[in-house]
Amino acid sequence: MQLSEITFETGRPVDGYGPNFFRVAGEVFEGKLAILPGSCGPWAGFDDPSPFVDAAKDLDVVFVGTGAQIAHIPPNFRATLEGAGIGVEIMNSPTACRTYNILLSEGRRIGLALIPV
């Protein structure tokens, strides 16, 4: 039985989240998380834009989930990603996860930087 009308041809959708964790394609990750085309794993946070810059050729935009509430991100993090040709969209983490899943189902070139709720 299919519970969702959304199908994912590529990528790993976010299945759930909670206090200090995210579940991505059935796998649970604790703490901050970077989801990129072809990879998913722990992320050091705003001081480390390298996972996204290294994947710049495969990304058009990175959604940044700032936790339970929307918050400002460090200007240098945004500038580094934009300097690599990557768009940056900031929202709270639940909204970032939902938006990511929808665009992933459309086959878009997206990444996700997540701070837990």
Secondary structure, DSSP 8 states (H G I E B T S, - for coil): ----S---SSS--EEEEETTEEEETTEEEESSEEEETTEEEE---TT--HHHHHTGGG-SEEEEEESSS-----HHHHHHHHHTT-EEEEE-HHHHHHHHHHHHHTT--EEEEEE--
